[in-house]
Amino acid sequence: MTGTAAPSLGDAYVPFADDDPYPLYARARREEPVFFSPALNAWVVTRYEDVRTVLGNPKAYSLATVPDSLAMLSPEAYEELAKTFSEVPVAIREDAVDEARKRVRTPILRAFSGEQAELMRDFVQAQTDLLVDRFEERGHAELMAEFARQLPVRVKAPVLGLDEADIEAFVTGTSDFMELHSVAAQLSVADQVDRARKVVSYQRLLDSYALKRRAEPRDDLFSELVRAMAPGDEPLTTPQRKALVDSMTGLVAAGHFTSTAALGTAVWHLLSHRDQWELLCEKPELVDGAIEELVRYDMPLRGLMRRVTKPVSLSGVALGPGDELMIVYQSANRDESVYAHPDELDIRRTDAAEHFGYGHGSRSCVGADLGRVMLRTALLTLTGRLPGLRLATGHEVRCMPGLHKIVRELRVEW
């Protein structure tokens, strides 16, 4: 390699960490749309049609485990996690082998159906207004801590069955869980142990909910999960409690991560493209298209792992059983063969809804309808009540490493 030669795509690719991977993705789509990443030990799939092919054929491309930062934890942190239910959550996976986990999906689909999301619009608005009320008169805020991490948990609280007194514990618990999974390798041993202890405390809270719902079932999703995964009325066994905590952790975290990421990146990019923010302030009727465009432009979920189950070919690359893939939603959503001027944010765009922001086919996001309601309500409320909102002077927006692109802090003023 000469001194001026670009590094290979595989060597240049930094999975889950680059705040702006789009130039590399564009190069990949042009030169090597399916390339091998030594860091992932997997093939990276970047073109729209290839991603669509993978998502549309779950038999040939099964779910695979995402490389998890928990593998980088210190022995001291693992010792803390071992004090409770420390399994990485795998709830609501469609091809899960465990029959109990398959039964969980029915109450989840019912609780987060499009019809239920519509019925929750007024409640979502009330929760959004409650949060904005807390900082509107102050003239400044840190929107991730005060808004984006709060709203998803508060909106889902009645559906899940969270007691009002525990909402803050769930907000901080999911954030601690998020940090442990996303930035473990960047933490000192002492900080890893601290986060691990907080996650243990959070999982014990979830376990208490499982036990209470077994003793006194309610009309909520946690009660449905207990009934689905542990039929009967006998006391819960330790394996049942572990499975329930695992499912509860996964259910709360999955929706929380995605919604928090979407809220943060949407506001960040609108404020960074001032003409688009002002256009939405002037024309709130553009909000539905704006949601689709914002998700397309910088999707909160970077991608997903898949495992090949039979001989296949993607963009001329022959793959065999056991090969693992990283399908990059973010790259597919900026494919120039699908979108005109894909690197431009344009809330008037008419074809943005073709993105993979909420999955595709059988892998469509369970909470997509509620997620759209939350994002719609948040954008209309912020543009309506705080049209002068802007990024704080000197504030540099950075994102957490991880599968979800989550803004660390979003300092704003008005």
C-alpha positions in Angstrom: 0.0 0.0 0.0 1.4 3.4 -0.9 1.4 6.3 1.5 -1.6 7.9 -0.3 -3.7 4.8 -0.8 -6.9 4.6 1.2 -7.0 1.8 3.8 -9.1 -1.2 2.9 -12.8 -0.9 3.7 -12.5 -3.7 6.3 -9.6 -2.0 8.1 -11.2 1.4 7.9 -14.6 0.3 9.3 -15.1 1.0 13.0 -18.4 -0.7 13.9 -20.8 1.0 16.3 -18.4 3.9 17.1 -18.1 6.4 14.2 -20.4 9.4 14.5 -20.2 10.0 10.8 -19.7 6.7 9.0 -21.5 7.8 5.8 -18.5 8.7 3.7 -17.2 5.2 4.2 -20.6 3.7 3.5 -20.8 5.6 0.2 -17.4 4.3 -0.8 -18.4 0.8 0.1 -21.6 1.0 -2.0 -19.5 2.1 -5.0 -16.4 -0.1 -4.6 -17.2 -3.1 -2.4 -20.9 -3.3 -1.3 -20.3 -6.4 0.7 -16.9 -6.4 2.5 -15.3 -8.3 5.3 -14.8 -6.6 8.7 -12.0 -8.2 10.9 -13.4 -6.2 13.8 -16.7 -8.0 13.6 -15.5 -11.2 12.0 -18.5 -10.7 9.7 -19.4 -9.4 6.2 -20.8 -5.9 6.1 -23.8 -5.4 3.7 -24.3 -1.8 2.6 -26.6 -1.6 -0.4 -30.3 -1.1 -0.2 -31.4 -4.0 -2.3 -29.0 -6.4 -0.5 -30.3 -5.3 2.9 -33.9 -5.8 1.6 -33.0 -9.3 0.3 -31.6 -10.3 3.7 -34.5 -9.0 5.7 -37.0 -10.6 3.2 -35.6 -14.1 3.7 -35.3 -15.0 7.4 -34.8 -18.7 6.5 -31.6 -18.1 4.6 -30.5 -15.3 6.9 -31.3 -16.1 10.6 -30.7 -13.9 13.6 -27.2 -13.7 14.9 -25.8 -12.4 18.2 -24.6 -8.8 18.1 -21.1 -8.4 19.4 -21.7 -7.1 22.9 -19.5 -4.9 25.0 -20.3 -7.0 28.0 -17.6 -9.3 26.7 -15.2 -6.6 27.6 -16.2 -6.2 31.2 -13.7 -6.8 34.0 -13.9 -9.8 36.2 -14.9 -7.5 39.1 -17.9 -6.2 37.1 -18.9 -9.7 36.1 -18.8 -10.7 39.8 -21.4 -7.9 40.5 -23.6 -9.0 37.6 -23.5 -12.6 38.9 -25.4 -11.5 42.0 -28.7 -11.4 40.0 -30.2 -12.1 36.6 -27.3 -11.0 34.3 -28.2 -12.7 31.0 -28.2 -10.4 28.0 -31.8 -9.9 27.0 -33.1 -11.7 23.9 -36.9 -11.1 24.3 -39.3 -10.7 21.4 -37.0 -12.4 18.9 -39.2 -14.0 16.3 -37.2 -17.1 15.7 -36.3 -17.7 19.4 -36.1 -21.5 20.0 -37.6 -21.3 23.5 -41.3 -21.8 23.4 -41.9 -19.6 26.3 -40.3 -16.7 24.5 -42.5 -17.3 21.5 -45.6 -16.9 23.7 -44.4 -13.5 24.9 -44.8 -12.0 21.4 -48.6 -12.1 21.4 -49.2 -9.8 24.4 -46.4 -7.5 23.1 -48.0 -7.2 19.7 -51.4 -6.5 21.2 -50.0 -3.9 23.7 -48.1 -2.0 21.0 -50.6 -2.3 18.0 -51.4 0.6 15.8 -54.8 0.8 17.3 -53.4 1.1 20.8 -50.9 3.7 19.7 -53.7 5.9 18.4 -55.6 5.6 21.6 -52.5 6.8 23.5 -52.1 10.1 21.6 -53.6 12.3 24.3 -51.5 10.5 27.0 -48.3 11.0 24.9 -49.2 14.7 24.5 -49.7 15.1 28.3 -46.4 13.4 29.1 -44.6 15.5 26.5 -46.1 18.7 27.9 -45.2 17.7 31.5 -41.5 17.3 30.6 -41.4 20.6 28.6 -43.2 22.4 31.4 -40.2 21.6 33.7 -37.7 23.5 31.6 -39.6 25.9 29.4 -39.1 29.0 31.6 -35.5 28.2 32.3 -34.2 29.1 28.8 -31.9 26.1 28.5 -31.9 22.4 28.9 -30.0 19.2 28.4 -32.6 17.4 26.2 -31.3 13.9 26.4 -31.5 13.7 30.2 -34.6 15.9 30.6 -36.6 14.8 27.6 -35.4 12.0 25.3 -34.6 9.5 28.0 -37.7 10.4 30.0 -40.4 10.3 27.4 -40.3 6.7 26.2 -40.4 5.3 29.7 -43.2 7.6 30.8 -45.3 6.8 27.7 -44.9 3.1 28.2 -45.4 3.1 32.0 -49.2 2.4 32.0 -48.8 -0.2 29.3 -46.1 -2.1 31.1 -47.7 -1.5 34.5 -45.1 0.6 36.2 -46.1 2.3 39.4 -45.7 6.1 39.3 -43.2 6.0 42.2 -40.9 3.7 40.2 -40.8 5.6 36.9 -37.6 7.5 37.7 -36.0 4.2 38.8 -36.9 2.8 35.4 -35.5 5.8 33.6 -32.2 5.6 35.4 -32.2 1.8 35.2 -32.5 1.7 31.5 -29.9 4.4 31.1 -27.4 2.5 33.3 -28.1 -0.7 31.3 -27.6 1.3 28.1 -24.2 2.6 29.2 -23.0 -0.7 30.4 -23.8 -2.3 27.1 -22.6 0.6 24.9 -19.5 2.0 26.6 -18.1 -0.7 28.9 -14.8 -0.8 27.2 -14.3 2.9 27.8 -15.0 2.7 31.5 -12.5 2.2 34.3 -12.9 -1.0 36.4 -14.4 1.1 39.2 -17.0 2.7 36.9 -17.8 -0.7 35.4 -18.4 -2.1 38.9 -20.6 1.0 39.7 -22.7 0.5 36.5 -23.0 -3.2 37.2 -24.3 -2.6 40.7 -26.9 -0.2 39.3 -28.0 -2.8 36.7 -28.3 -5.4 39.4 -30.5 -3.0 41.4 -32.6 -2.4 38.3 -33.0 -6.1 37.6 -34.0 -6.7 41.2 -36.7 -4.1 40.7 -37.9 -6.0 37.6 -37.9 -9.2 39.6 -40.1 -7.6 42.3 -42.6 -6.7 39.6 -42.6 -10.3 38.3 -43.3 -11.6 41.8 -46.0 -9.0 42.5 -47.8 -9.7 39.2 -47.8 -13.4 40.0 -49.4 -12.8 43.3 -51.8 -10.0 42.1 -52.2 -9.9 38.4 -53.3 -6.6 36.8 -54.4 -5.5 33.3 -50.9 -4.7 32.1 -48.1 -6.1 30.0 -45.9 -7.3 32.8 -48.9 -9.4 34.1 -49.4 -10.7 30.6 -45.7 -11.7 30.4 -46.0 -13.6 33.7 -49.1 -15.5 32.5 -47.5 -16.3 29.1 -44.1 -17.5 30.3 -45.2 -19.1 33.6 -48.8 -20.5 33.2 -50.6 -21.5 36.3 -50.6 -20.0 39.8 -47.7 -21.8 41.5 -44.8 -19.7 42.9 -42.3 -18.7 40.2 -39.3 -20.9 40.0 -35.8 -19.4 39.8 -35.5 -20.2 36.0 -38.9 -18.6 35.4 -37.9 -15.5 37.3 -34.7 -15.3 35.3 -36.5 -15.6 32.0 -39.1 -13.0 33.1 -36.4 -10.5 34.1 -34.6 -11.2 30.9 -37.8 -10.5 28.9 -38.7 -7.4 30.9 -35.2 -6.0 30.5 -35.2 -6.6 26.8 -38.7 -5.2 26.3 -38.1 -1.9 28.2 -34.5 -1.5 26.8 -35.4 -2.2 23.2 -38.1 0.5 23.0 -36.2 2.8 25.2 -32.9 2.7 23.2 -34.6 3.2 19.8 -37.0 5.9 20.9 -34.4 7.8 22.9 -32.0 7.6 19.9 -34.7 8.8 17.5 -35.7 11.7 19.6 -32.1 12.9 20.2 -30.9 12.6 16.6 -34.1 14.1 15.1 -33.9 17.3 17.2 -30.1 17.5 16.7 -30.3 17.3 13.0 -33.2 19.7 12.7 -31.3 22.3 14.8 -28.1 21.6 12.8 -30.1 22.3 9.6 -31.7 25.5 10.6 -33.7 25.9 7.5 -35.4 22.6 8.1 -36.2 23.5 11.7 -37.7 26.8 10.7 -39.7 25.1 7.9 -41.2 22.7 10.3 -42.0 25.6 12.7 -43.8 27.4 9.9 -45.5 24.4 8.4 -46.3 21.8 11.1 -48.3 19.9 8.5 -45.0 18.6 7.2 -44.4 16.7 10.4 -45.3 13.2 9.2 -42.9 13.5 6.2 -40.3 15.0 8.5 -40.4 12.0 10.8 -39.7 9.6 7.9 -37.0 11.8 6.5 -35.2 12.2 9.9 -35.3 8.4 10.5 -34.0 7.8 6.9 -31.3 10.5 7.2 -29.7 9.1 10.4 -31.4 6.0 11.5 -31.2 5.4 15.3 -30.4 1.7 14.8 -27.2 1.3 12.9 -27.9 -2.2 11.7 -28.4 -5.8 12.7 -26.4 -9.1 12.6 -27.6 -12.1 10.6 -26.2 -15.6 10.1 -26.3 -17.3 6.7 -27.9 -20.8 6.8 -27.4 -21.9 3.2 -25.3 -21.0 0.1 -26.2 -17.5 -1.1 -24.8 -14.6 -3.0 -25.0 -10.8 -2.3 -23.6 -8.3 -4.8 -21.4 -11.1 -6.3 -20.0 -12.3 -3.0 -20.5 -16.0 -2.4 -21.5 -16.7 1.2 -22.0 -20.0 3.0 -23.7 -21.5 6.1 -22.3 -20.0 9.3 -21.1 -16.8 7.7 -22.2 -13.8 9.7 -23.4 -10.5 8.2 -23.8 -7.0 9.5 -26.7 -5.4 7.5 -26.2 -1.7 7.7 -29.5 0.1 7.8 -27.8 3.5 7.9 -26.0 2.8 4.6 -29.1 1.4 2.9 -31.1 4.5 3.8 -28.6 6.7 1.9 -28.3 4.5 -1.2 -28.1 6.8 -4.2 -29.8 4.2 -6.4 -32.9 4.6 -4.3 -32.8 8.3 -3.1 -32.0 11.5 -5.0 -29.4 13.5 -3.1 -29.4 11.0 -0.2 -26.9 13.0 2.0 -29.3 16.0 2.1 -31.9 16.4 4.9 -35.1 17.4 3.2 -38.3 17.1 5.2 -40.3 17.7 2.0 -38.8 14.5 0.5 -41.6 12.3 -0.9 -39.9 9.0 -0.9 -38.4 8.8 2.6 -40.9 6.3 3.8 -39.1 3.6 1.9 -36.4 3.5 4.6 -35.6 0.6 6.9 -36.0 2.7 10.0 -38.7 0.5 11.4 -37.6 -2.8 9.9 -39.0 -4.6 6.9 -41.4 -7.5 6.4 -41.5 -10.0 9.3 -38.8 -8.0 11.0 -40.8 -4.8 11.3 -40.5 -3.0 14.6 -43.1 -4.0 17.1 -43.3 -0.5 18.5 -43.1 1.4 15.3 -46.6 3.0 15.5 -46.1 4.2 19.1 -42.6 5.4 18.2 -44.0 7.5 15.4 -46.7 8.9 17.8 -44.0 9.9 20.3 -41.7 11.5 17.7 -44.6 13.3 16.1 -45.8 14.7 19.4 -42.3 15.7 20.5 -41.5 17.6 17.3 -44.8 19.4 17.1 -44.6 20.4 20.8 -41.0 21.6 20.7 -41.4 23.5 17.4 -44.7 24.9 18.7 -43.7 25.9 22.2 -39.9 26.6 21.6 -39.5 27.9 18.0 -36.3 29.7 19.0 -34.7 26.5 20.2 -31.0 26.2 19.2 -27.9 24.2 20.0 -26.1 25.8 23.0 -23.2 28.0 22.0 -20.0 25.9 21.7 -21.8 22.6 22.3 -20.3 19.7 20.3 -22.8 16.9 19.9 -21.2 13.4 20.3 -22.9 10.0 20.2 -22.4 6.9 22.4 -20.8 3.9 20.7 -23.1 1.0 20.3 -25.7 -0.5 18.0 -28.0 2.4 18.6 -26.8 5.9 17.7 -27.7 7.7 20.9 -26.6 11.3 21.5 -24.7 11.6 24.8 -25.9 15.2 25.6 -28.0 17.7 23.7 -27.5 21.1 25.3 -30.0 23.6 23.9 -31.1 27.2 24.7 -33.8 29.6 23.5 
